């Protein structure tokens, strides 16, 4: 989300089919059918698992459309063609930040330099030429325009130079995340690693962004269906509760451990522990006492047993339970 400050345009693939669907709280979304299916399982639509298509069109039909982009330095940006967008990843709609994405920089340079390409997709010069990369992140080894520096360093020729662009993407992301300093906006002068979450939360609160999930890779069920990420009712154990963590840290201080590495391992685990799903809807196991439609997930079950053993002697006269 920190790169939203540097948006210069929006990308669509000319030959991908997009749909417009009404959502429950966010107006009308334009995305691929695959993304619409994912969204419908995450409570974006009025009926779970179903969506209504009010229009369908190729990406090329939307080229030249003016749009507003949250946080962008440009009040109005335009929808432009990008040939590397994949229909089976994300929504098929890509925001363009050529200051810090070599893919975006390469595609923008192609359009700026190639009049024939602009003519092919009916793109006017005024939709491309005035939009230069916006310096938003400073990286010591690259300066304020990382994508341009790496693009030139690797001698990338066009947006079709896939191997070099993949190398550039990996290189820029790591440097920006760990070493990057924000140059613009509310969190100016903060490290990207620190500011990222705050910017994300601000966009969600202002309703300029929403949380969308999908599988990291393509997953198929045994029946051959493509899997989605569904928002379902679920019970969690809150291992991230700070009062629990403080008690655990206090107990750790009193423990004799064999090495500092062991103690540090405990401390690191306490830090990253957070909510853990503890229920499932089918299978063998113990019913959740307060919600009988669910079973206690097996790992949580074994964790609860361990906790129970610490107080079992207070509830019964023997650990094996043969006496009441």
Wavefront OBJ file of the C-alpha trace (Angstrom):
o trace
v 0.000 0.000 0.000
v 2.921 2.406 0.564
v 3.455 2.567 -3.205
v -0.017 4.036 -3.816
v 1.538 7.503 -3.563
v 3.368 6.842 -6.828
v 0.496 5.775 -9.096
v 0.728 7.144 -12.634
v -1.867 4.952 -14.352
v -3.903 1.748 -14.090
v -3.117 -1.375 -16.130
v -5.487 -3.823 -17.843
v -4.671 -6.595 -20.307
v -6.178 -5.874 -23.737
v -7.392 -9.439 -24.359
v -8.585 -10.453 -20.889
v -12.340 -10.479 -20.291
v -13.442 -8.375 -17.296
v -16.804 -8.198 -15.524
v -18.533 -5.456 -13.550
v -20.224 -6.785 -10.409
v -22.238 -4.998 -7.700
v -20.878 -5.463 -4.168
v -22.544 -5.212 -0.802
v -20.694 -2.150 0.537
v -18.173 -1.010 -2.079
v -20.176 -0.053 -5.158
v -19.320 -1.760 -8.452
v -16.068 -3.694 -8.905
v -14.368 -4.389 -12.237
v -12.281 -7.575 -12.205
v -11.899 -10.987 -13.817
v -14.585 -13.649 -13.347
v -12.121 -15.650 -11.283
v -11.636 -12.733 -8.876
v -15.406 -12.143 -8.764
v -15.859 -15.751 -7.652
v -13.287 -15.267 -4.898
v -14.960 -12.027 -3.795
v -18.368 -13.700 -3.597
v -17.012 -16.172 -1.039
v -15.644 -13.332 1.113
v -18.948 -11.524 1.809
v -18.468 -8.844 -0.853
v -21.702 -9.825 -2.605
v -25.243 -9.992 -1.221
v -25.443 -13.769 -1.615
v -22.537 -15.915 -0.415
v -20.799 -17.710 -3.266
v -22.780 -15.950 -6.013
v -22.258 -12.764 -8.006
v -24.242 -10.826 -10.607
v -22.589 -9.662 -13.830
v -24.000 -6.318 -14.963
v -21.505 -5.882 -17.817
v -18.659 -7.775 -19.481
v -15.937 -6.368 -21.711
v -12.377 -6.833 -22.907
v -9.688 -4.783 -21.220
v -9.068 -2.960 -24.503
v -12.583 -1.480 -24.337
v -11.639 0.455 -21.188
v -8.321 1.902 -22.391
v -8.193 5.667 -22.016
v -10.753 5.692 -19.206
v -9.924 8.400 -16.605
v -9.877 7.165 -12.999
v -9.061 8.513 -9.551
v -6.407 6.685 -7.537
v -6.153 6.949 -3.732
v -3.045 8.792 -2.445
v -1.715 9.441 -5.959
v 0.030 12.744 -6.687
v -1.966 12.872 -9.937
v -5.644 13.806 -9.515
v -6.667 11.851 -12.621
v -4.823 8.909 -14.183
v -5.734 6.691 -17.149
v -6.340 3.024 -17.893
v -3.538 1.727 -20.141
v -2.456 -1.640 -21.642
v -0.016 -4.036 -19.993
v 0.730 -7.317 -21.751
v 2.139 -9.305 -18.815
v -1.023 -9.304 -16.656
v -2.232 -12.832 -15.865
v -5.895 -13.758 -15.703
v -5.311 -16.390 -13.011
v -3.601 -14.071 -10.527
v -5.097 -11.191 -8.565
v -8.027 -9.233 -9.955
v -6.530 -8.617 -13.388
v -6.518 -4.896 -12.589
v -3.051 -3.595 -11.717
v -2.021 -0.255 -10.280
v 1.082 1.248 -11.875
v 3.955 2.610 -9.774
v 6.875 3.068 -12.220
v 9.091 4.674 -9.574
v 9.463 1.382 -7.709
v 8.289 -1.377 -10.059
v 10.487 -2.308 -13.004
v 7.515 -4.004 -14.707
v 5.493 -0.790 -14.511
v 8.440 1.341 -15.599
v 9.126 -0.897 -18.608
v 5.486 -0.884 -19.731
v 5.213 2.889 -19.302
v 8.438 3.505 -21.248
v 7.117 1.263 -24.046
v 4.025 3.454 -24.353
v 5.992 6.699 -24.105
v 8.478 5.678 -26.820
v 6.278 3.677 -29.191
v 3.715 5.798 -31.004
v 2.534 2.722 -32.930
v 1.652 0.968 -29.683
v -0.353 3.983 -28.502
v -2.121 4.134 -31.854
v -2.938 0.411 -31.761
v -4.835 0.809 -28.485
v -6.258 4.303 -29.191
v -4.193 5.893 -26.424
v -3.664 9.656 -26.697
v -0.268 11.211 -25.926
v -1.902 13.256 -23.146
v -2.746 10.035 -21.295
v 0.892 8.904 -21.174
v 3.570 11.512 -21.851
v 2.835 13.910 -18.925
v 2.914 11.101 -16.365
v 6.451 10.684 -15.064
v 7.476 8.424 -12.154
v 6.928 10.047 -8.744
v 9.782 9.724 -6.191
v 8.154 8.111 -3.144
v 10.787 5.811 -1.599
v 14.482 6.462 -1.004
v 16.800 3.454 -1.110
v 20.427 4.278 -0.363
v 21.871 2.163 -3.172
v 19.319 3.307 -5.783
v 18.264 6.822 -4.832
v 14.626 7.945 -5.210
v 13.703 6.081 -8.413
v 14.702 2.467 -7.833
v 12.900 1.017 -10.852
v 14.584 3.325 -13.351
v 18.045 2.651 -11.883
v 17.649 -1.145 -11.952
v 15.967 -1.039 -15.396
v 19.008 0.732 -16.825
v 21.513 -1.331 -14.839
v 20.108 -4.619 -16.182
v 19.711 -3.149 -19.681
v 16.034 -4.090 -19.857
v 14.677 -3.490 -23.371
v 10.900 -3.788 -22.983
v 8.056 -5.193 -20.881
v 8.652 -8.540 -22.631
v 12.124 -8.934 -21.074
v 10.687 -11.376 -18.533
v 13.821 -12.855 -16.933
v 15.463 -9.514 -16.239
v 12.196 -8.017 -14.985
v 11.762 -10.894 -12.532
v 15.315 -10.295 -11.293
v 14.624 -6.567 -10.962
v 11.389 -7.170 -9.060
v 13.095 -9.373 -6.490
v 16.029 -6.988 -6.099
v 13.929 -3.833 -5.698
v 11.379 -5.352 -3.319
v 13.964 -6.609 -0.844
v 15.924 -3.362 -0.832
v 12.812 -1.190 -0.556
v 11.217 -3.208 2.225
v 14.266 -3.449 4.463
v 16.128 -0.228 3.614
v 13.521 2.038 2.023
v 12.487 5.368 3.594
v 9.152 6.950 2.655
v 9.537 10.383 1.041
v 5.905 11.460 0.965
v 2.626 11.491 2.873
v 1.547 11.078 6.476
v 4.345 8.644 7.335
v 7.160 10.510 5.597
v 10.695 9.654 6.835
v 9.573 6.306 8.275
v 11.004 2.959 7.147
v 8.798 1.102 4.687
v 8.747 -1.960 6.949
v 7.199 0.193 9.698
v 4.874 2.389 7.620
v 3.355 -0.342 5.428
v 0.776 -1.576 7.968
v -0.286 1.934 9.029
v -0.921 3.014 5.431
v -2.893 -0.176 4.795
v -5.051 0.405 7.882
v -5.655 4.059 6.958
v -6.858 3.089 3.481
v -9.241 0.499 4.907
v -10.664 2.932 7.491
v -11.225 5.580 4.801
v -12.896 2.896 2.624
v -10.421 3.502 -0.184
v -9.249 -0.113 0.125
v -10.614 -3.442 1.293
v -9.097 -6.789 2.234
v -9.192 -9.453 -0.489
v -7.749 -12.963 -0.268
v -6.906 -15.644 -2.781
v -4.727 -18.797 -2.761
v -1.027 -18.069 -3.176
v -0.903 -20.570 -6.033
v -3.500 -22.339 -8.136
v -5.092 -25.099 -6.055
v -7.464 -27.759 -7.382
v -9.637 -30.103 -5.360
v -9.808 -33.842 -6.023
v -13.011 -33.173 -7.945
v -11.104 -30.863 -10.304
v -12.623 -27.625 -9.034
v -10.420 -24.562 -8.571
v -10.267 -23.618 -4.889
v -11.047 -20.186 -3.463
v -10.419 -18.488 -0.133
v -13.777 -18.374 1.650
v -14.690 -16.249 4.640
v -16.309 -18.706 7.068
v -17.341 -18.648 10.700
v -14.442 -19.873 12.787
v -13.395 -20.048 16.434
v -9.900 -18.947 17.464
v -7.741 -19.253 20.566
v -6.169 -15.862 21.193
v -2.539 -16.779 21.817
v -1.703 -13.142 21.081
v -3.378 -11.932 24.279
v -0.791 -9.641 25.900
v -1.702 -10.554 29.484
v -1.064 -14.234 28.652
v 2.212 -13.339 26.998
v 3.361 -11.319 30.005
v 2.639 -14.244 32.324
v 4.559 -16.562 29.993
v 7.537 -14.175 29.925
v 7.477 -13.955 33.722
v 7.549 -17.759 34.007
v 10.356 -17.945 31.433
v 12.524 -15.680 33.612
v 12.309 -18.272 36.387
v 13.204 -21.213 34.155
v 16.678 -22.717 34.020
v 17.468 -23.294 30.344
v 20.490 -24.979 28.789
v 21.494 -22.073 26.549
v 20.689 -18.493 25.607
v 19.553 -19.758 22.202
v 16.797 -21.773 23.885
v 15.622 -18.762 25.877
v 15.692 -16.570 22.759
v 13.700 -19.195 20.875
v 10.998 -19.081 23.558
v 10.963 -15.273 23.473
v 10.686 -15.201 19.685
v 7.790 -17.660 19.796
v 5.953 -15.550 22.377
v 6.350 -12.535 20.084
v 4.904 -14.074 16.914
v 2.120 -16.138 18.472
v -1.312 -14.771 17.592
v -4.849 -16.040 16.984
v -4.968 -19.703 15.978
v -8.047 -21.376 14.479
v -9.208 -24.043 16.918
v -12.345 -25.492 15.297
v -13.374 -27.508 12.241
v -16.745 -28.551 10.906
v -16.203 -32.293 10.316
v -14.073 -35.282 11.300
v -13.298 -37.104 14.519
v -12.713 -35.266 17.759
v -14.261 -33.465 20.686
v -17.215 -31.144 20.146
v -16.616 -27.484 20.987
v -18.460 -27.127 24.341
v -20.125 -23.768 23.560
v -20.835 -24.432 19.851
v -21.660 -28.095 19.223
v -21.703 -27.794 15.418
v -17.879 -27.607 15.480
v -15.132 -30.026 16.520
v -11.979 -28.918 18.310
v -9.154 -28.894 15.770
v -6.635 -31.640 16.598
v -3.587 -29.438 17.288
v -5.645 -27.199 19.574
v -7.051 -30.317 21.235
v -3.558 -31.512 22.169
v -2.623 -28.008 23.381
v -5.701 -27.888 25.601
v -4.848 -31.319 27.036
v -1.410 -30.077 28.047
v -2.973 -27.069 29.768
v -5.564 -29.284 31.455
v -2.906 -31.519 32.998
v -1.606 -28.539 35.005
v -4.921 -28.259 36.892
v -6.221 -31.824 36.644
v -5.199 -32.630 40.215
v -7.425 -29.807 41.442
v -10.450 -31.247 39.654
v -9.919 -34.931 40.445
v -7.857 -36.958 42.892
v -5.712 -38.682 40.277
v -4.243 -37.789 36.917
v -5.720 -40.812 35.153
v -9.218 -39.925 36.384
v -10.020 -43.286 38.016
v -11.151 -41.471 41.165
v -13.688 -38.644 41.279
l 1 2 3 4 5 6 7 8 9 10 11 12 13 14 15 16 17 18 19 20 21 22 23 24 25 26 27 28 29 30 31 32 33 34 35 36 37 38 39 40 41 42 43 44 45 46 47 48 49 50 51 52 53 54 55 56 57 58 59 60 61 62 63 64 65 66 67 68 69 70 71 72 73 74 75 76 77 78 79 80 81 82 83 84 85 86 87 88 89 90 91 92 93 94 95 96 97 98 99 100 101 102 103 104 105 106 107 108 109 110 111 112 113 114 115 116 117 118 119 120 121 122 123 124 125 126 127 128 129 130 131 132 133 134 135 136 137 138 139 140 141 142 143 144 145 146 147 148 149 150 151 152 153 154 155 156 157 158 159 160 161 162 163 164 165 166 167 168 169 170 171 172 173 174 175 176 177 178 179 180 181 182 183 184 185 186 187 188 189 190 191 192 193 194 195 196 197 198 199 200 201 202 203 204 205 206 207 208 209 210 211 212 213 214 215 216 217 218 219 220 221 222 223 224 225 226 227 228 229 230 231 232 233 234 235 236 237 238 239 240 241 242 243 244 245 246 247 248 249 250 251 252 253 254 255 256 257 258 259 260 261 262 263 264 265 266 267 268 269 270 271 272 273 274 275 276 277 278 279 280 281 282 283 284 285 286 287 288 289 290 291 292 293 294 295 296 297 298 299 300 301 302 303 304 305 306 307 308 309 310 311 312 313 314 315 316 317 318 319 320 321 322 323 324
